[in-house]
Amino acid sequence: MSSEGKKLFNIIILGVSFMFIFTAFQTCGNIAQTVITNLNNTDFHGSGYTSMSIIYGVLSASNLISPSVVAIVGPQFSMVVSGIFYSLYIAVFIQPTTWAFYTASVFIGIAAAVLWTAQGNCLTVNSDENTIGRNSGVFWALLQFSLFFGNLYIYFAWRGKTHITESDRRTVFIALTVISLVGTVLFFLIRKQEDTKAPGDEDSANEILGESSSARNKMMRAVAAFKKSITLSFTKEMLLLSVTTAYTGLELTFFSGVYGTCIGAVNRFGSEEKSLIGLSGIFIGVGEILGGGLFGLLSKNSRFGRNPVVMLGILVHFIAFYLIFFNMPNDAPIAPMEGTDQVAYMIPSKEVAMLCSFLLGLGDSCFNTQLLSILGFLYSEDSAPAFAIFKFVQSICAAVAYFYSNYFLLQWQLLIMVIVGFFGTITFFTVEWEAAAAQAARGSDYSSI
């Protein structure tokens, strides 16, 4: 197999591995609050929102050290160990206890930081400036199939149920744990890349599975990766992109946890309210897959760079927020176990709710594929620190959003996303224009990236 063939193979394996792991984890996140609400009359007294807030809070802090971890042990082993911790977190729901639930939330936060830093490293090493856009789209589309499969099962398994029994819960989470472990094992199929750098060159995104010849070298790489993360954090481009990244953290929280909870709390949906959580996840996944695949395929033919895709993303999200505001009761995110009988500005419509799910997924894919692409392009020499900063900002904003989701009515959550999304789009445009100008000054064809 040619070098380019090996790189594409690695990208596909990376995407498929993440698809399995996040089929389990995202389905878990989508139904966690609903499952927990049905547990709260037992000895278990946890909160899905609080757990997610802990996960993303720890994740954000752990991104300070994740480049060093990846530099020492390599991206492949980093992803394998992280995948094991994802599986342990999901397994907690088989027989949940409050202490185990929150302890697992801390560990998966650390694992997630390492996993996504290693993913960014792997994606960049197996791409160049001509393939980063395509590979980002391919990876994102494969990853987002995770929203389709797990939620399809939830839709059929929970159809017609208004209460989730202990047997229902155990069956679902045993299956999800096994699926997560399958994704973890697949990381072993990623192939080594030959190191083509000249002796003495430094590159935090060097060989995908390269190992240092000594412990001292590994420690030096770890320290260098940490220092590089701090330095990159204060560059103009990274500060501007951080506003866009902050928005992706807020809307990630909304579509992956809050919106499903809202749907499951609307009593006017009748006996379908719980199964509609799964159907919503499917429509989000369809939007994500369509966006990732489309923007990946079109990346080499775009004459206008990344800005039109991001503009499409914010317009699609604004339409979704407007429809959700009219369709969903204001107290849906914080409704009790009995649900809510309130009505917003229209009688709650299942069709409108599913359309909004699709739009949320499509808009999210617009932002994330272009952020992955521009980070891989701007920081090809420093991919691990750059992607660690990306996840740091995204995660800390997701943690804040999960925290206020315990208390804020729907209208305030939507307003926050509208404001941050507006400014995040402007800052992305600014970085993209400057990158295009710099590329043109070097005499390269910017439309090819």
C-alpha positions as CSV (number, residue, x, y, z in Angstrom):
1,M,0.0,0.0,0.0
2,S,1.3,3.5,-0.9
3,S,2.1,6.1,1.8
4,E,-1.0,8.1,0.8
5,G,-3.1,4.9,1.0
6,K,-1.8,4.1,4.5
7,K,-2.7,7.6,5.6
8,L,-6.2,7.4,4.3
9,F,-6.6,3.9,5.8
10,N,-5.5,5.4,9.2
11,I,-8.0,8.2,8.9
12,I,-10.8,5.7,8.2
13,I,-9.8,3.5,11.1
14,L,-9.6,6.6,13.3
15,G,-13.1,7.6,12.3
16,V,-14.6,4.1,12.7
17,S,-13.0,3.7,16.1
18,F,-14.4,7.0,17.3
19,M,-17.8,6.0,15.7
20,F,-18.0,2.9,18.0
21,I,-16.8,4.7,21.1
22,F,-19.1,7.6,20.7
23,T,-22.0,5.5,19.6
24,A,-21.9,4.3,23.2
25,F,-20.9,7.6,24.9
26,Q,-23.1,10.0,23.0
27,T,-26.1,7.7,23.3
28,C,-25.3,7.5,27.0
29,G,-25.1,11.3,27.3
30,N,-28.4,11.7,25.3
31,I,-30.4,9.5,27.7
32,A,-28.4,9.9,30.9
33,Q,-30.6,12.6,32.5
34,T,-33.8,10.8,31.5
35,V,-32.5,7.5,33.0
36,I,-31.3,9.3,36.1
37,T,-34.6,11.0,36.6
38,N,-36.2,7.6,36.7
39,L,-33.6,6.5,39.3
40,N,-34.0,9.4,41.7
41,N,-36.6,7.7,43.8
42,T,-34.0,5.1,44.8
43,D,-30.7,5.5,46.7
44,F,-29.1,7.0,43.7
45,H,-29.1,10.8,43.8
46,G,-26.9,11.9,40.9
47,S,-27.5,14.4,38.1
48,G,-26.7,13.9,34.5
49,Y,-26.1,17.6,34.0
50,T,-23.8,17.8,37.0
51,S,-21.9,14.7,35.7
52,M,-21.4,16.3,32.3
53,S,-20.3,19.5,33.9
54,I,-17.7,17.6,35.9
55,I,-16.5,15.7,32.8
56,Y,-16.0,18.9,30.7
57,G,-14.5,20.8,33.6
58,V,-11.9,18.1,34.3
59,L,-11.4,17.8,30.5
60,S,-10.6,21.4,30.1
61,A,-8.1,21.4,32.9
62,S,-6.6,18.1,31.7
63,N,-5.9,19.6,28.3
64,L,-3.0,21.5,29.9
65,I,-1.1,18.1,30.3
66,S,-2.6,16.0,27.5
67,P,0.0,17.1,24.9
68,S,2.7,16.0,27.2
69,V,1.0,12.6,27.7
70,V,0.6,12.1,24.0
71,A,4.3,13.1,23.5
72,I,5.5,10.5,26.0
73,V,3.3,7.5,25.2
74,G,2.3,8.2,21.6
75,P,-1.2,8.8,20.2
76,Q,-2.1,5.2,19.6
77,F,-1.6,4.0,23.2
78,S,-3.1,7.2,24.4
79,M,-6.3,6.5,22.5
80,V,-6.5,2.9,23.6
81,V,-6.2,3.7,27.3
82,S,-8.7,6.6,27.0
83,G,-11.2,4.3,25.3
84,I,-11.0,1.9,28.2
85,F,-12.0,4.7,30.6
86,Y,-14.9,5.6,28.3
87,S,-16.1,2.0,28.6
88,L,-15.8,2.1,32.4
89,Y,-17.9,5.3,32.6
90,I,-20.7,3.7,30.5
91,A,-20.6,0.5,32.6
92,V,-21.3,2.5,35.7
93,F,-24.9,2.9,34.5
94,I,-25.5,-0.9,34.6
95,Q,-25.7,-0.7,38.4
96,P,-25.3,3.0,39.3
97,T,-24.1,4.4,42.6
98,T,-23.7,8.1,43.2
99,W,-20.0,7.9,44.3
100,A,-19.0,5.7,41.3
101,F,-20.9,7.9,38.9
102,Y,-19.2,11.1,39.9
103,T,-15.8,9.4,40.3
104,A,-16.1,7.9,36.7
105,S,-17.0,11.4,35.5
106,V,-13.6,12.7,36.8
107,F,-11.6,9.9,35.1
108,I,-13.4,10.2,31.8
109,G,-12.7,13.9,31.8
110,I,-9.0,13.2,31.9
111,A,-9.3,10.4,29.3
112,A,-11.3,12.6,27.0
113,A,-8.6,15.3,27.0
114,V,-5.9,12.8,26.0
115,L,-8.2,11.1,23.5
116,W,-9.0,14.2,21.5
117,T,-5.4,15.6,21.7
118,A,-4.2,12.2,20.3
119,Q,-7.0,12.4,17.6
120,G,-5.9,15.8,16.5
121,N,-2.3,14.6,16.3
122,C,-3.2,11.5,14.3
123,L,-5.4,13.5,11.9
124,T,-2.7,16.0,11.2
125,V,0.2,13.5,10.8
126,N,-1.9,11.6,8.2
127,S,-2.8,14.8,6.3
128,D,-1.1,17.6,4.4
129,E,-2.3,21.0,3.3
130,N,-4.0,19.4,0.3
131,T,-5.8,16.7,2.2
132,I,-6.6,18.2,5.6
133,G,-10.0,19.4,4.5
134,R,-11.0,16.1,3.0
135,N,-9.7,14.1,5.9
136,S,-11.4,16.3,8.5
137,G,-14.7,15.8,6.6
138,V,-14.2,12.0,6.3
139,F,-13.3,11.7,10.0
140,W,-16.3,13.9,11.1
141,A,-18.8,12.0,9.0
142,L,-17.6,8.6,10.3
143,L,-17.6,9.9,13.8
144,Q,-21.2,11.2,13.5
145,F,-22.6,7.8,12.4
146,S,-22.4,7.2,16.2
147,L,-25.4,9.4,16.7
148,F,-27.4,7.3,14.2
149,F,-26.9,3.7,15.4
150,G,-27.2,4.1,19.2
151,N,-30.2,6.4,19.0
152,L,-32.0,4.1,16.5
153,Y,-31.8,1.4,19.1
154,I,-33.2,3.7,21.8
155,Y,-36.0,4.7,19.5
156,F,-37.3,1.2,19.0
157,A,-36.4,-0.2,22.4
158,W,-38.1,2.6,24.3
159,R,-41.1,3.2,22.0
160,G,-44.3,3.5,23.9
161,K,-42.6,3.6,27.3
162,T,-43.2,6.4,29.8
163,H,-41.0,4.9,32.5
164,I,-37.5,3.3,32.1
165,T,-37.3,0.0,34.1
166,E,-34.2,-1.5,35.6
167,S,-34.2,-4.2,33.0
168,D,-34.4,-1.6,30.2
169,R,-31.5,0.3,31.6
170,R,-29.2,-2.7,32.1
171,T,-29.8,-4.1,28.7
172,V,-29.0,-0.8,27.0
173,F,-25.8,0.0,29.0
174,I,-24.4,-3.5,28.7
175,A,-24.7,-3.2,25.0
176,L,-23.2,0.3,24.9
177,T,-20.2,-0.9,27.1
178,V,-19.4,-3.7,24.6
179,I,-19.7,-1.3,21.6
180,S,-17.3,1.1,23.3
181,L,-14.7,-1.7,23.9
182,V,-14.9,-2.7,20.2
183,G,-14.0,0.8,19.2
184,T,-11.1,0.8,21.6
185,V,-9.7,-2.4,20.2
186,L,-9.8,-1.0,16.6
187,F,-7.2,1.6,17.5
188,F,-4.6,-1.2,17.3
189,L,-5.2,-1.3,13.5
190,I,-3.7,2.2,13.0
191,R,-0.5,1.8,11.0
192,K,2.9,3.4,11.7
193,Q,4.1,6.2,9.5
194,E,7.7,6.5,8.5
195,D,9.5,9.5,9.9
196,T,10.6,11.7,7.0
197,K,11.9,14.7,9.0
198,A,15.5,15.8,8.8
199,P,17.6,15.0,11.8
200,G,17.3,17.7,14.5
201,D,13.9,19.0,13.3
202,E,11.4,19.4,16.1
203,D,7.7,18.7,15.5
204,S,5.1,17.9,18.1
205,A,3.1,16.1,15.4
206,N,5.9,14.0,14.2
207,E,5.6,10.2,13.8
208,I,2.1,8.8,14.6
209,L,3.5,5.9,16.6
210,G,7.1,6.9,17.0
211,E,8.9,6.2,20.3
212,S,11.7,8.2,21.9
213,S,15.0,6.4,22.3
214,S,15.3,7.4,25.9
215,A,13.2,8.5,29.0
216,R,15.1,11.8,28.9
217,N,14.0,12.5,25.4
218,K,10.4,11.7,26.3
219,M,10.5,14.1,29.2
220,M,12.0,16.8,27.0
221,R,9.2,16.3,24.5
222,A,6.6,16.4,27.3
223,V,8.0,19.7,28.6
224,A,8.3,21.2,25.1
225,A,4.6,20.2,24.3
226,F,3.4,21.9,27.5
227,K,5.4,25.1,26.8
228,K,4.1,25.1,23.2
229,S,0.5,24.9,24.4
230,I,1.0,27.9,26.7
231,T,2.7,29.9,23.9
232,L,0.0,29.0,21.3
233,S,-2.8,30.0,23.7
234,F,-1.9,33.6,23.4
235,T,-1.4,34.0,19.7
236,K,-3.8,36.2,17.9
237,E,-5.2,33.4,15.7
238,M,-5.8,31.1,18.6
239,L,-7.5,33.8,20.7
240,L,-9.9,34.6,17.9
241,L,-10.6,31.0,17.1
242,S,-11.3,30.4,20.8
243,V,-14.5,32.5,20.5
244,T,-15.7,30.1,17.8
245,T,-14.6,27.1,19.8
246,A,-16.5,28.5,22.8
247,Y,-19.7,28.5,20.8
248,T,-19.2,24.8,19.7
249,G,-18.9,24.0,23.4
250,L,-22.2,25.7,24.2
251,E,-24.1,24.1,21.3
252,L,-22.5,20.7,21.9
253,T,-24.0,20.8,25.4
254,F,-27.4,21.8,24.0
255,F,-27.8,19.2,21.3
256,S,-26.1,16.3,23.1
257,G,-27.8,16.6,26.4
258,V,-30.3,19.4,26.9
259,Y,-32.4,19.1,23.8
260,G,-33.1,15.4,24.2
261,T,-34.1,16.1,27.8
262,C,-36.5,18.8,26.7
263,I,-38.1,16.4,24.2
264,G,-38.5,13.7,26.8
265,A,-40.1,16.1,29.2
266,V,-43.0,17.3,26.9
267,N,-46.1,15.4,28.1
268,R,-48.0,16.5,25.0
269,F,-45.9,14.2,22.9
270,G,-47.7,11.4,24.7
271,S,-46.4,7.8,25.0
272,E,-43.7,8.7,22.3
273,E,-41.9,11.2,24.4
274,K,-39.1,8.9,25.6
275,S,-38.6,7.1,22.2
276,L,-38.5,10.6,20.5
277,I,-35.2,11.2,22.4
278,G,-33.6,8.4,20.3
279,L,-35.3,9.7,17.1
280,S,-34.0,13.2,17.8
281,G,-30.5,11.8,18.1
282,I,-30.9,10.0,14.8
283,F,-31.9,13.3,13.0
284,I,-28.9,15.1,14.7
285,G,-26.7,12.3,13.4
286,V,-28.1,12.6,9.8
287,G,-27.4,16.3,9.9
288,E,-23.8,15.7,11.2
289,I,-23.1,12.9,8.6
290,L,-24.5,14.9,5.7
291,G,-22.5,18.0,6.7
292,G,-19.3,16.1,7.3
293,G,-19.5,14.1,4.1
294,L,-20.6,17.0,2.0
295,F,-18.0,19.5,3.2
296,G,-15.3,16.9,3.1
297,L,-16.0,16.0,-0.5
298,L,-16.4,19.6,-1.6
299,S,-13.3,20.9,0.2
300,K,-11.0,20.5,-2.7
301,N,-13.5,22.2,-5.1
302,S,-14.2,25.3,-2.9
303,R,-12.9,28.5,-4.3
304,F,-14.0,30.5,-1.3
305,G,-12.3,28.8,1.6
306,R,-14.1,27.9,4.9
307,N,-16.2,31.0,5.5
308,P,-19.3,30.0,3.5
309,V,-19.5,26.7,5.4
310,V,-19.4,28.5,8.8
311,M,-21.9,31.1,7.5
312,L,-24.2,28.3,6.6
313,G,-23.7,26.7,10.0
314,I,-24.7,29.8,12.0
315,L,-27.7,30.5,9.8
316,V,-28.9,26.9,10.2
317,H,-28.5,27.1,13.9
318,F,-30.3,30.5,14.2
319,I,-33.3,29.0,12.4
320,A,-33.2,25.9,14.7
321,F,-33.1,28.1,17.8
322,Y,-36.0,30.2,16.6
323,L,-38.1,27.1,15.9
324,I,-37.2,25.5,19.3
325,F,-38.1,28.7,21.1
326,F,-41.6,28.6,19.5
327,N,-42.0,24.8,19.8
328,M,-40.6,23.8,23.3
329,P,-42.0,24.8,26.7
330,N,-39.7,27.2,28.5
331,D,-39.3,24.9,31.6
332,A,-38.6,21.7,29.6
333,P,-34.8,21.6,30.4
334,I,-35.5,21.6,34.2
335,A,-38.9,19.8,34.3
336,P,-39.4,17.2,37.1
337,M,-39.8,13.4,36.5
338,E,-43.5,14.0,35.7
339,G,-42.6,16.2,32.8
340,T,-44.2,19.5,31.8
341,D,-47.7,20.3,30.5
342,Q,-46.8,23.8,29.5
343,V,-47.1,25.1,26.0
344,A,-44.8,27.6,24.3
345,Y,-46.0,29.7,21.3
346,M,-47.4,26.8,19.4
347,I,-48.7,23.3,20.3
348,P,-45.5,21.2,20.5
349,S,-44.9,19.5,17.2
350,K,-42.9,16.3,16.8
351,E,-42.2,17.1,13.2
352,V,-40.8,20.6,14.1
353,A,-38.8,19.0,17.0
354,M,-37.1,16.5,14.6
355,L,-36.5,19.2,12.0
356,C,-34.7,21.2,14.6
357,S,-32.6,18.1,15.6
358,F,-31.5,17.8,12.0
359,L,-30.6,21.5,11.8
360,L,-28.6,21.3,15.0
361,G,-26.5,18.4,13.7
362,L,-26.0,20.1,10.3
363,G,-24.9,23.4,11.9
364,D,-22.6,21.6,14.3
365,S,-20.8,19.8,11.5
366,C,-20.3,23.1,9.6
367,F,-18.4,24.6,12.6
368,N,-16.4,21.5,13.6
369,T,-15.2,20.4,10.2
370,Q,-14.0,23.9,9.5
371,L,-12.3,24.3,12.9
372,L,-10.6,20.9,12.5
373,S,-9.5,21.9,9.0
374,I,-8.2,25.4,9.9
375,L,-6.3,24.1,13.0
376,G,-4.7,21.3,11.0
377,F,-3.7,23.9,8.3
378,L,-2.4,26.7,10.6
379,Y,-0.7,24.4,13.1
380,S,0.6,21.5,11.1
381,E,3.9,21.7,13.0
382,D,2.2,21.9,16.4
383,S,-0.9,19.8,16.1
384,A,-1.1,18.2,19.5
385,P,-0.8,21.6,21.5
386,A,-3.2,23.3,19.0
387,F,-5.9,20.6,19.4
388,A,-5.4,20.5,23.1
389,I,-6.2,24.3,23.3
390,F,-9.2,23.7,21.1
391,K,-10.6,21.0,23.4
392,F,-9.7,23.1,26.5
393,V,-11.8,26.0,25.4
394,Q,-14.6,23.9,24.0
395,S,-14.7,21.8,27.2
396,I,-14.7,24.5,29.7
397,C,-17.6,26.2,27.9
398,A,-19.5,22.9,27.7
399,A,-18.9,22.5,31.5
400,V,-20.3,25.9,32.2
401,A,-23.3,25.2,29.9
402,Y,-24.1,21.9,31.6
403,F,-23.9,23.6,35.0
404,Y,-26.3,26.4,34.1
405,S,-28.6,23.9,32.3
406,N,-29.6,22.8,35.8
407,Y,-31.1,26.2,36.5
408,F,-31.7,28.3,33.3
409,L,-35.0,28.3,31.4
410,L,-34.9,27.4,27.7
411,Q,-35.1,31.0,26.4
412,W,-32.0,32.1,28.3
413,Q,-30.0,29.1,27.1
414,L,-30.9,29.9,23.5
415,L,-30.1,33.6,23.9
416,I,-26.6,32.8,25.2
417,M,-25.9,30.6,22.2
418,V,-27.2,33.2,19.7
419,I,-24.8,35.9,21.2
420,V,-21.7,33.7,21.4
421,G,-22.4,32.2,18.0
422,F,-22.7,35.6,16.3
423,F,-19.3,36.8,17.6
424,G,-17.7,33.3,17.1
425,T,-18.6,33.5,13.4
426,I,-17.0,37.0,13.0
427,T,-13.8,35.9,14.7
428,F,-13.6,32.8,12.5
429,F,-14.0,34.9,9.4
430,T,-11.2,37.1,10.5
431,V,-8.7,34.2,10.9
432,E,-9.8,32.7,7.6
433,W,-9.2,35.9,5.7
434,E,-5.8,36.4,7.2
435,A,-4.9,32.7,6.5
436,A,-6.0,33.2,2.9
437,A,-4.0,36.3,2.5
438,A,-0.9,34.7,4.0
439,Q,-1.3,31.7,1.7
440,A,-1.7,33.9,-1.4
441,A,1.4,35.8,-0.4
442,R,3.3,32.5,-0.5
443,G,1.9,31.9,-4.0
444,S,-0.1,28.8,-3.1
445,D,-3.6,27.9,-4.3
446,Y,-5.7,28.5,-1.2
447,S,-8.8,26.9,-2.8
448,S,-7.1,23.5,-2.6
449,I,-6.9,23.3,1.2
